[in-house]
Amino acid sequence: MQAPLYQVKAEFFRMLGHPVRIRVLELLQYGPVSVRDLLADIEIEPSSLSQQLAVLRRSGIVVSMREGSTVRYALAGGDVAELLRAARRILTELLTGQNQLLAELQEADAPARQPLHTNR
């Protein structure tokens, strides 16, 4: 019996739920990147990067290719890059909404700090 679609989607998002994996995907959206360059940018232990790349490879989101002694990784398709752009748009909207709420709260609090009447 096949898992329901919502469960498969939840597993997909769980797989994305690691900061190193997200950073790798962000770096790969501009084209293939060598492991050496990923390590330089992400600054983690090679074994940790290898584990995260293995998760992404098993999921089918990234592919690896060997060029001589260099291993490069690339996104398997453009949809992942679009997903990352959509996430940025959503986060921007959420943060903008929070900034607006903060400004409204600060504005509403401002009169409470000022005296209502001044005695002359």
ChimeraX commands (.cxc) that place a marker at each C-alpha (Angstrom):
marker #1 position 0.00,0.00,0.00 radius 0.5
marker #1 position 1.30,3.40,-1.00 radius 0.5
marker #1 position 1.67,6.25,1.50 radius 0.5
marker #1 position -0.78,9.16,1.14 radius 0.5
marker #1 position 0.53,12.17,-0.75 radius 0.5
marker #1 position 0.48,14.41,2.33 radius 0.5
marker #1 position 2.74,11.93,4.13 radius 0.5
marker #1 position 5.16,11.79,1.20 radius 0.5
marker #1 position 5.23,15.61,1.16 radius 0.5
marker #1 position 5.92,15.68,4.90 radius 0.5
marker #1 position 8.86,13.30,4.41 radius 0.5
marker #1 position 10.16,15.51,1.61 radius 0.5
marker #1 position 10.07,18.62,3.80 radius 0.5
marker #1 position 11.61,16.70,6.69 radius 0.5
marker #1 position 14.46,15.73,4.38 radius 0.5
marker #1 position 14.98,19.43,3.60 radius 0.5
marker #1 position 14.88,20.30,7.30 radius 0.5
marker #1 position 18.61,20.61,7.91 radius 0.5
marker #1 position 20.53,23.90,7.61 radius 0.5
marker #1 position 23.48,22.32,5.81 radius 0.5
marker #1 position 21.21,20.71,3.22 radius 0.5
marker #1 position 19.45,24.01,2.60 radius 0.5
marker #1 position 22.80,25.80,2.24 radius 0.5
marker #1 position 24.05,23.15,-0.20 radius 0.5
marker #1 position 20.90,23.55,-2.30 radius 0.5
marker #1 position 21.27,27.33,-2.26 radius 0.5
marker #1 position 24.83,27.02,-3.55 radius 0.5
marker #1 position 23.88,24.49,-6.22 radius 0.5
marker #1 position 21.09,26.59,-7.70 radius 0.5
marker #1 position 23.68,28.52,-9.75 radius 0.5
marker #1 position 25.29,25.42,-11.23 radius 0.5
marker #1 position 27.49,22.47,-10.29 radius 0.5
marker #1 position 29.85,22.96,-7.34 radius 0.5
marker #1 position 32.80,20.85,-6.26 radius 0.5
marker #1 position 32.93,19.29,-2.82 radius 0.5
marker #1 position 36.04,21.38,-2.10 radius 0.5
marker #1 position 34.12,24.60,-2.83 radius 0.5
marker #1 position 31.13,23.46,-0.77 radius 0.5
marker #1 position 33.44,22.77,2.16 radius 0.5
marker #1 position 35.05,26.20,1.82 radius 0.5
marker #1 position 31.69,27.95,1.83 radius 0.5
marker #1 position 29.86,25.94,4.48 radius 0.5
marker #1 position 32.83,25.41,6.81 radius 0.5
marker #1 position 31.91,22.05,8.32 radius 0.5
marker #1 position 33.77,18.79,8.68 radius 0.5
marker #1 position 34.10,16.83,5.44 radius 0.5
marker #1 position 32.36,13.81,7.01 radius 0.5
marker #1 position 29.34,15.96,7.99 radius 0.5
marker #1 position 29.08,17.39,4.49 radius 0.5
marker #1 position 29.38,13.92,3.03 radius 0.5
marker #1 position 26.48,12.69,5.18 radius 0.5
marker #1 position 24.26,15.60,4.12 radius 0.5
marker #1 position 25.15,15.18,0.46 radius 0.5
marker #1 position 24.30,11.48,0.72 radius 0.5
marker #1 position 20.83,12.35,2.05 radius 0.5
marker #1 position 20.27,14.77,-0.85 radius 0.5
marker #1 position 21.57,12.23,-3.37 radius 0.5
marker #1 position 19.36,9.41,-2.04 radius 0.5
marker #1 position 16.34,11.69,-2.25 radius 0.5
marker #1 position 17.11,12.38,-5.91 radius 0.5
marker #1 position 17.34,16.16,-5.43 radius 0.5
marker #1 position 21.03,16.33,-6.31 radius 0.5
marker #1 position 23.28,14.36,-8.60 radius 0.5
marker #1 position 27.03,13.88,-8.42 radius 0.5
marker #1 position 29.49,13.74,-11.26 radius 0.5
marker #1 position 33.15,12.89,-11.22 radius 0.5
marker #1 position 35.55,14.99,-13.29 radius 0.5
marker #1 position 38.96,13.40,-12.81 radius 0.5
marker #1 position 39.62,13.46,-9.08 radius 0.5
marker #1 position 37.00,16.18,-8.48 radius 0.5
marker #1 position 33.45,15.35,-7.48 radius 0.5
marker #1 position 30.89,18.01,-8.34 radius 0.5
marker #1 position 27.27,18.19,-7.28 radius 0.5
marker #1 position 24.34,19.73,-9.12 radius 0.5
marker #1 position 20.60,20.03,-8.68 radius 0.5
marker #1 position 18.75,17.23,-10.42 radius 0.5
marker #1 position 16.16,19.73,-11.70 radius 0.5
marker #1 position 15.20,23.39,-11.63 radius 0.5
marker #1 position 12.16,22.88,-9.43 radius 0.5
marker #1 position 14.30,22.81,-6.28 radius 0.5
marker #1 position 15.72,26.25,-7.09 radius 0.5
marker #1 position 12.14,27.49,-7.58 radius 0.5
marker #1 position 11.17,26.00,-4.22 radius 0.5
marker #1 position 14.02,27.90,-2.54 radius 0.5
marker #1 position 12.92,31.14,-4.24 radius 0.5
marker #1 position 9.34,30.53,-3.08 radius 0.5
marker #1 position 10.58,29.97,0.48 radius 0.5
marker #1 position 12.45,33.30,0.35 radius 0.5
marker #1 position 9.31,35.08,-0.88 radius 0.5
marker #1 position 7.21,33.52,1.89 radius 0.5
marker #1 position 9.78,34.39,4.57 radius 0.5
marker #1 position 10.03,37.95,3.24 radius 0.5
marker #1 position 6.26,38.33,3.50 radius 0.5
marker #1 position 6.20,36.87,7.01 radius 0.5
marker #1 position 9.02,39.10,8.23 radius 0.5
marker #1 position 7.49,42.16,6.59 radius 0.5
marker #1 position 4.24,41.38,8.40 radius 0.5
marker #1 position 6.11,41.05,11.69 radius 0.5
marker #1 position 7.87,44.38,11.14 radius 0.5
marker #1 position 4.53,46.04,10.42 radius 0.5
marker #1 position 3.03,44.51,13.58 radius 0.5
marker #1 position 6.04,45.65,15.62 radius 0.5
marker #1 position 5.69,49.19,14.27 radius 0.5
marker #1 position 1.97,49.21,15.11 radius 0.5
marker #1 position 2.68,47.93,18.63 radius 0.5
marker #1 position 5.34,50.57,19.18 radius 0.5
marker #1 position 3.05,53.26,17.82 radius 0.5
marker #1 position 0.18,52.11,20.06 radius 0.5
marker #1 position 2.49,52.07,23.08 radius 0.5
marker #1 position 3.90,55.58,22.44 radius 0.5
marker #1 position 0.88,57.57,23.78 radius 0.5
marker #1 position 0.79,55.41,26.93 radius 0.5
marker #1 position 4.22,56.72,27.85 radius 0.5
marker #1 position 3.26,60.37,27.42 radius 0.5
marker #1 position 1.25,62.18,30.11 radius 0.5
marker #1 position -2.38,62.77,29.17 radius 0.5
marker #1 position -2.56,66.21,30.80 radius 0.5
marker #1 position 0.08,68.71,31.65 radius 0.5
marker #1 position -0.43,71.10,34.55 radius 0.5
marker #1 position 0.51,74.67,33.83 radius 0.5
marker link #1:1,2 radius 0.2
marker link #1:2,3 radius 0.2
marker link #1:3,4 radius 0.2
marker link #1:4,5 radius 0.2
marker link #1:5,6 radius 0.2
marker link #1:6,7 radius 0.2
marker link #1:7,8 radius 0.2
marker link #1:8,9 radius 0.2
marker link #1:9,10 radius 0.2
marker link #1:10,11 radius 0.2
marker link #1:11,12 radius 0.2
marker link #1:12,13 radius 0.2
marker link #1:13,14 radius 0.2
marker link #1:14,15 radius 0.2
marker link #1:15,16 radius 0.2
marker link #1:16,17 radius 0.2
marker link #1:17,18 radius 0.2
marker link #1:18,19 radius 0.2
marker link #1:19,20 radius 0.2
marker link #1:20,21 radius 0.2
marker link #1:21,22 radius 0.2
marker link #1:22,23 radius 0.2
marker link #1:23,24 radius 0.2
marker link #1:24,25 radius 0.2
marker link #1:25,26 radius 0.2
marker link #1:26,27 radius 0.2
marker link #1:27,28 radius 0.2
marker link #1:28,29 radius 0.2
marker link #1:29,30 radius 0.2
marker link #1:30,31 radius 0.2
marker link #1:31,32 radius 0.2
marker link #1:32,33 radius 0.2
marker link #1:33,34 radius 0.2
marker link #1:34,35 radius 0.2
marker link #1:35,36 radius 0.2
marker link #1:36,37 radius 0.2
marker link #1:37,38 radius 0.2
marker link #1:38,39 radius 0.2
marker link #1:39,40 radius 0.2
marker link #1:40,41 radius 0.2
marker link #1:41,42 radius 0.2
marker link #1:42,43 radius 0.2
marker link #1:43,44 radius 0.2
marker link #1:44,45 radius 0.2
marker link #1:45,46 radius 0.2
marker link #1:46,47 radius 0.2
marker link #1:47,48 radius 0.2
marker link #1:48,49 radius 0.2
marker link #1:49,50 radius 0.2
marker link #1:50,51 radius 0.2
marker link #1:51,52 radius 0.2
marker link #1:52,53 radius 0.2
marker link #1:53,54 radius 0.2
marker link #1:54,55 radius 0.2
marker link #1:55,56 radius 0.2
marker link #1:56,57 radius 0.2
marker link #1:57,58 radius 0.2
marker link #1:58,59 radius 0.2
marker link #1:59,60 radius 0.2
marker link #1:60,61 radius 0.2
marker link #1:61,62 radius 0.2
marker link #1:62,63 radius 0.2
marker link #1:63,64 radius 0.2
marker link #1:64,65 radius 0.2
marker link #1:65,66 radius 0.2
marker link #1:66,67 radius 0.2
marker link #1:67,68 radius 0.2
marker link #1:68,69 radius 0.2
marker link #1:69,70 radius 0.2
marker link #1:70,71 radius 0.2
marker link #1:71,72 radius 0.2
marker link #1:72,73 radius 0.2
marker link #1:73,74 radius 0.2
marker link #1:74,75 radius 0.2
marker link #1:75,76 radius 0.2
marker link #1:76,77 radius 0.2
marker link #1:77,78 radius 0.2
marker link #1:78,79 radius 0.2
marker link #1:79,80 radius 0.2
marker link #1:80,81 radius 0.2
marker link #1:81,82 radius 0.2
marker link #1:82,83 radius 0.2
marker link #1:83,84 radius 0.2
marker link #1:84,85 radius 0.2
marker link #1:85,86 radius 0.2
marker link #1:86,87 radius 0.2
marker link #1:87,88 radius 0.2
marker link #1:88,89 radius 0.2
marker link #1:89,90 radius 0.2
marker link #1:90,91 radius 0.2
marker link #1:91,92 radius 0.2
marker link #1:92,93 radius 0.2
marker link #1:93,94 radius 0.2
marker link #1:94,95 radius 0.2
marker link #1:95,96 radius 0.2
marker link #1:96,97 radius 0.2
marker link #1:97,98 radius 0.2
marker link #1:98,99 radius 0.2
marker link #1:99,100 radius 0.2
marker link #1:100,101 radius 0.2
marker link #1:101,102 radius 0.2
marker link #1:102,103 radius 0.2
marker link #1:103,104 radius 0.2
marker link #1:104,105 radius 0.2
marker link #1:105,106 radius 0.2
marker link #1:106,107 radius 0.2
marker link #1:107,108 radius 0.2
marker link #1:108,109 radius 0.2
marker link #1:109,110 radius 0.2
marker link #1:110,111 radius 0.2
marker link #1:111,112 radius 0.2
marker link #1:112,113 radius 0.2
marker link #1:113,114 radius 0.2
marker link #1:114,115 radius 0.2
marker link #1:115,116 radius 0.2
marker link #1:116,117 radius 0.2
marker link #1:117,118 radius 0.2
marker link #1:118,119 radius 0.2
marker link #1:119,120 radius 0.2
view
